Amino acid sequence: MIANLLAFHLFVTSVLFLLVGVYSLHRRQVSTAAIPFSVAMFLLGIFTLLAGWDVLSTTLEIKIILMRLRLSILPFTTIAALLAAFENAQRAAWLTRQRIWLLSLIPALNLAFAWLPGLEKYLRSDYKLGEFEFLSTLTYSNGVWFWIILGYSSLIALIIFGIQFNVLLNSKGIYFKQTLFLGIGQIIPAVLIILFAAGILELPKGYNYAPHALMLTALLNGWAIYRYHWKFTAPMARDIALDLVGDMMLVVNESDRISDANTSARKFFEISDADIGTNISKLIPFWNKLRADVQGQEILRREIDLSKDNKIKTYELTVNPARNPGSQMVSAYVILLREITEQKRQQEQVQNLVRAVSQSPNSVLITSQDGIIEYVNPSFTRLTG
């Protein structure tokens, strides 16, 4: 009964990872980090699926095969997580083809040590089947290559931690939250993979509970990309520059949810951090029409009236679709709102003055300094013919 519950938990975790991977892959046009992130999620989904299968298996041969499969997957999972971290931190320039191949060398060699009979003993050997209170477990002896692959995974985990920590220090607001969730979500599997491979978390002896904690990873990563959606992490200087702009700025993703807002917009619309991720229609009720009008255009401009503190002011609204360079699909909308109330008032005064001169019964003639006639009103025309 307990073994079935443990296996069920791992199978549910596997499904969560696969769903997060599919959702992230669906958003690959929004962020280049989505593809390696999806690969990492798929690999973790397969890993937890194999772990659940291992809980239910009772034969030595099947457990050895499942163990080899898991050890084959783990190094590639850390590489995928590392690539996602670099992409999300906008450090993809470092990821040259040669470096990616170099990073993949040890995981590729690990496949040989996991499956070739002559090399397998350097990874693990002396397999035995142990019978414990509620399930059968596999015991073994670790070889030299195991400690090499463990050190390699530990190094990759430290690099991921360094990247995420650096990004976290240079982010704030919604960027900080997403980076925090993604960082924790990427660090947890890296640490647990190391602990699992080293066999440190064995309670009782012979059974490792580390894969069960991966459900937290699936939930954190899923929440990060669903609640805040994929976006590039903005440097602190960019955030400060946007906050210094007097115009209101809102960023809306392709799902019509608010992704970001500068200080001016937050004050005017009274946006809190909890409001990030809500539908933009709550702030701009006619957003659906604006979105329809902007399709196929580079930029859309409108004049709208907004009420604040029982005062109606006029704003110039600009909607700029942000398109993915590769697919040209719209991944976000940048909305700018600039108050033009005083400007409109002055324009109306000028128009009223022009209208008064035009309708005046007196003749009006306006010339330049050189004596060139620039304007005559209708009364002057009637008088002079």
C-alpha positions in Angstrom: 0.0 0.0 0.0 2.8 2.5 1.0 4.7 1.6 -2.2 1.7 2.3 -4.3 1.2 5.7 -2.7 4.9 6.6 -3.2 4.7 5.5 -6.8 1.5 7.5 -7.3 3.1 10.6 -5.9 6.0 10.2 -8.4 3.7 9.6 -11.3 1.7 12.8 -10.5 5.0 14.7 -10.2 6.0 13.3 -13.6 2.7 14.5 -15.2 3.2 18.0 -13.6 6.7 18.2 -15.1 5.4 17.2 -18.6 2.6 19.7 -18.4 5.0 22.5 -17.4 7.3 21.5 -20.2 4.4 21.6 -22.8 3.2 25.0 -21.5 6.8 26.4 -21.7 7.3 25.0 -25.2 4.0 26.7 -26.2 5.6 30.0 -25.2 8.9 29.5 -27.0 8.1 32.5 -29.2 8.1 34.7 -26.2 11.4 33.7 -24.7 14.4 31.8 -26.0 14.8 30.3 -22.5 11.5 28.4 -23.0 13.0 25.6 -25.2 15.9 24.5 -22.9 13.6 24.9 -19.9 11.0 22.6 -21.6 13.8 20.0 -22.2 14.7 20.1 -18.5 11.1 19.7 -17.5 10.6 16.8 -19.9 13.7 15.1 -18.6 12.7 15.5 -15.0 9.3 14.2 -16.0 10.9 11.1 -17.4 13.2 10.8 -14.4 10.3 10.8 -11.9 8.3 8.4 -14.1 11.2 6.0 -14.0 11.5 6.5 -10.2 7.9 5.6 -9.8 8.3 2.5 -11.9 11.3 1.6 -9.8 9.2 1.7 -6.6 6.7 -0.8 -8.1 9.3 -3.1 -9.6 10.5 -6.1 -7.6 13.1 -7.7 -9.8 16.9 -7.0 -9.8 17.2 -6.8 -13.6 14.5 -4.2 -14.0 15.7 -2.1 -11.1 19.2 -2.0 -12.6 17.9 -0.9 -16.0 15.7 1.8 -14.4 18.7 3.0 -12.4 20.9 3.2 -15.6 18.2 5.2 -17.3 17.9 7.7 -14.5 21.7 8.1 -14.3 21.8 8.6 -18.1 19.2 11.4 -17.8 20.5 13.4 -14.9 23.6 15.0 -16.5 21.6 16.2 -19.5 19.0 17.6 -17.2 21.6 19.8 -15.5 22.8 21.0 -18.9 19.3 21.9 -20.0 18.8 23.8 -16.8 22.1 25.6 -17.3 21.1 26.7 -20.8 17.8 27.9 -19.6 19.5 30.0 -16.9 21.9 31.6 -19.4 19.0 32.4 -21.8 16.8 33.8 -19.1 19.7 36.0 -17.9 20.3 37.2 -21.4 23.8 35.7 -21.4 23.2 33.5 -24.4 26.2 35.0 -26.2 28.4 32.9 -24.0 26.7 29.7 -25.3 28.7 29.2 -28.4 28.3 25.9 -30.3 31.7 24.8 -29.2 31.0 25.4 -25.5 27.7 23.6 -25.7 29.4 20.6 -27.2 32.1 20.7 -24.5 29.5 20.8 -21.8 27.7 17.8 -23.3 30.9 15.8 -23.5 30.8 14.4 -20.0 27.0 13.5 -20.2 27.7 11.7 -23.5 30.6 9.8 -21.9 28.3 8.9 -19.0 26.1 7.0 -21.4 29.0 4.8 -22.2 29.8 4.2 -18.6 26.1 3.4 -17.8 25.6 0.9 -20.6 28.8 -0.6 -21.8 29.6 -3.8 -19.9 33.3 -3.1 -19.7 32.9 0.4 -18.3 29.8 -0.1 -16.1 31.9 -1.1 -13.1 33.5 2.3 -13.0 30.0 3.8 -12.5 28.3 1.3 -10.2 28.7 -2.3 -9.4 27.8 -5.0 -6.8 24.1 -4.7 -7.3 21.9 -6.4 -4.8 18.2 -6.5 -4.1 17.1 -5.5 -0.6 13.8 -6.2 0.9 12.6 -3.6 3.4 9.4 -3.0 5.2 7.2 -1.8 2.4 9.2 -2.0 -0.9 12.2 -3.6 -2.6 15.3 -1.4 -3.1 18.5 -1.6 -5.0 21.9 -1.5 -3.2 25.2 -0.9 -5.0 28.8 0.3 -4.8 29.8 3.6 -6.5 32.8 3.6 -8.8 35.3 6.3 -9.8 33.2 7.6 -12.7 30.3 8.1 -10.4 32.2 10.6 -8.4 33.4 12.4 -11.5 29.8 12.8 -12.8 28.7 13.9 -9.3 31.4 16.5 -9.2 30.5 17.7 -12.7 26.8 18.0 -11.7 27.8 19.9 -8.6 29.8 22.3 -10.6 26.9 22.9 -13.0 24.6 23.4 -10.1 27.0 26.1 -8.6 27.1 27.9 -12.0 23.3 27.9 -12.2 23.1 29.2 -8.6 25.6 32.0 -9.5 23.6 33.1 -12.6 20.3 33.1 -10.8 21.7 34.9 -7.8 23.3 37.6 -10.0 20.0 38.1 -11.9 18.1 38.2 -8.6 20.4 41.1 -7.3 19.7 43.1 -10.5 16.0 42.6 -10.7 12.9 44.0 -8.9 9.2 43.9 -9.0 7.7 41.2 -11.2 11.1 40.4 -12.6 12.4 39.7 -9.1 9.4 37.4 -8.4 9.7 35.4 -11.6 13.5 35.1 -11.2 13.1 34.0 -7.6 10.6 31.2 -8.5 12.6 30.1 -11.5 15.9 30.2 -9.5 14.5 28.1 -6.6 12.9 25.8 -9.2 16.2 25.3 -10.9 18.4 25.1 -7.8 16.2 22.5 -6.1 16.5 19.8 -8.9 20.2 20.4 -9.2 20.8 19.9 -5.4 18.4 17.0 -5.2 20.0 15.3 -8.2 23.4 15.5 -6.4 21.9 14.2 -3.1 20.1 11.5 -5.0 23.2 10.4 -6.9 25.3 10.4 -3.7 22.6 8.4 -1.9 22.7 10.9 1.0 18.9 11.1 1.6 18.1 7.5 2.4 15.2 7.1 4.8 15.0 4.2 5.4 18.3 2.8 4.2 18.0 1.8 0.6 15.2 4.2 -0.4 15.8 7.8 -1.5 13.0 10.3 -1.0 14.7 13.1 -3.0 12.7 12.5 -6.2 9.5 13.1 -4.2 10.6 16.6 -3.3 10.8 17.4 -7.1 7.1 18.0 -7.0 7.9 21.3 -5.3 10.2 22.1 -8.3 7.4 21.4 -10.8 4.9 23.6 -8.9 7.4 26.5 -8.5 8.4 26.4 -12.2 4.9 26.1 -13.3 3.8 29.0 -11.2 6.6 31.2 -12.4 5.9 30.8 -16.1 2.1 30.7 -15.7 1.6 33.5 -13.2 4.3 35.9 -14.5 4.8 34.4 -18.0 8.2 34.2 -19.7 10.0 37.5 -20.0 13.6 38.6 -20.1 14.9 39.8 -16.8 15.4 43.5 -16.9 18.5 45.1 -15.4 18.1 47.6 -12.6 19.2 50.5 -14.8 16.3 49.8 -17.2 13.8 49.7 -14.3 15.1 53.0 -13.0 15.0 54.7 -16.4 11.4 53.6 -16.9 10.4 54.8 -13.5 11.9 58.2 -14.2 9.6 58.6 -17.2 6.6 60.8 -16.4 4.4 59.0 -19.0 2.5 55.9 -17.9 3.8 52.6 -19.3 2.1 49.2 -19.2 3.3 46.0 -20.7 0.6 43.5 -21.7 1.4 39.9 -22.8 -0.3 38.1 -25.6 -2.8 36.7 -23.1 -4.0 40.3 -22.3 -2.5 40.2 -18.8 -0.4 42.9 -17.3 3.2 41.9 -17.2 4.8 45.2 -16.0 4.0 48.8 -15.1 6.2 51.7 -14.3 5.8 53.9 -11.3 3.6 56.5 -13.0 1.1 53.8 -14.2 1.1 52.1 -10.8 0.2 55.4 -9.1 -2.5 56.4 -11.5 -4.2 53.0 -11.8 -3.4 52.0 -8.2 -1.6 48.9 -9.4 -0.1 46.7 -6.7 2.2 43.7 -7.1 -0.9 41.5 -6.7 -2.5 43.1 -9.7 0.4 42.0 -12.0 -1.0 39.2 -14.1 -4.6 40.5 -14.1 -6.4 41.3 -17.3 -5.7 44.7 -18.8 -9.5 45.1 -19.5 -9.9 45.9 -15.8 -7.9 49.1 -16.4 -8.8 49.8 -20.0 -12.3 48.5 -20.7 -12.0 49.0 -24.5 -8.8 47.0 -24.8 -10.3 44.4 -27.0 -11.1 47.0 -29.6 -7.6 48.5 -29.3 -6.0 45.1 -29.8 -8.1 44.4 -32.9 -7.3 47.8 -34.4 -3.5 47.4 -33.8 -3.3 44.1 -35.7 -1.2 44.5 -38.8 0.1 47.9 -37.7 3.4 49.0 -36.4 1.9 51.4 -33.9 -1.6 52.7 -32.9 -2.4 56.1 -31.5 -5.7 57.2 -29.9 -6.9 60.1 -27.7 -8.8 58.9 -24.7 -10.3 60.5 -21.6 -9.6 59.0 -18.2 -11.1 60.0 -14.9 -9.0 60.4 -11.7 -10.1 62.0 -8.4 -13.3 63.2 -10.1 -11.3 65.0 -12.8 -11.4 64.0 -16.4 -8.1 64.3 -18.3 -7.1 63.6 -21.9 -4.3 61.2 -22.8 -2.6 60.2 -25.9 -2.6 56.4 -25.9 0.0 54.6 -27.9 0.0 50.8 -28.4 3.2 49.3 -29.8 3.2 45.6 -30.6 6.4 43.9 -29.6 7.1 41.2 -32.2 9.4 38.2 -31.9 12.4 38.8 -34.3 12.2 35.3 -35.6 8.5 34.6 -36.1 7.2 38.2 -36.2 4.4 37.1 -33.9 3.3 39.6 -31.2 4.6 38.5 -27.8 3.6 41.6 -25.9 2.0 45.1 -26.2 3.7 48.2 -24.8 1.1 50.8 -23.9 2.1 54.4 -23.3 -0.2 57.1 -21.9 0.9 60.7 -22.1 -1.3 63.4 -20.6 -2.2 66.1 -23.2 -5.0 67.9 -21.2 -3.2 71.2 -21.2 -2.0 70.8 -24.8 -5.6 70.1 -25.9 -6.8 73.2 -23.9 -4.3 75.4 -25.7 -5.2 74.0 -29.1 -8.8 74.7 -28.4 -8.0 78.3 -27.4 -6.1 78.7 -30.7 -9.0 77.2 -32.6 -11.4 79.5 -30.8 -9.3 82.5 -31.7 -9.1 81.5 -35.3 -12.8 80.9 -35.4 -13.4 84.4 -33.8 -11.2 86.1 -36.4 -12.8 84.2 -39.2 -16.3 85.1 -38.1 -15.5 88.7 -37.2 -17.4 91.4 -39.2 -14.2 93.5 -39.2 -11.6 93.0 -41.9 -8.5 91.3 -40.8 -5.3 91.1 -42.8 -2.1 89.3 -41.6 1.2 89.7 -43.4 4.8 88.6 -42.8 7.6 91.0 -42.0 8.3 91.2 -45.7 4.8 92.3 -46.5 3.6 89.0 -47.9 0.0 88.3 -47.2 -0.4 85.2 -45.0 -4.1 85.4 -44.0 -7.3 87.4 -44.7 -10.6 86.7 -43.1 -13.9 86.4 -45.1 -14.9 90.0 -44.2 -11.7 91.4 -45.8 -12.4 89.3 -48.9 -16.0 90.6 -49.2 -14.7 94.2 -48.7 -11.9 94.1 -51.2 -13.3 91.5 -53.6 
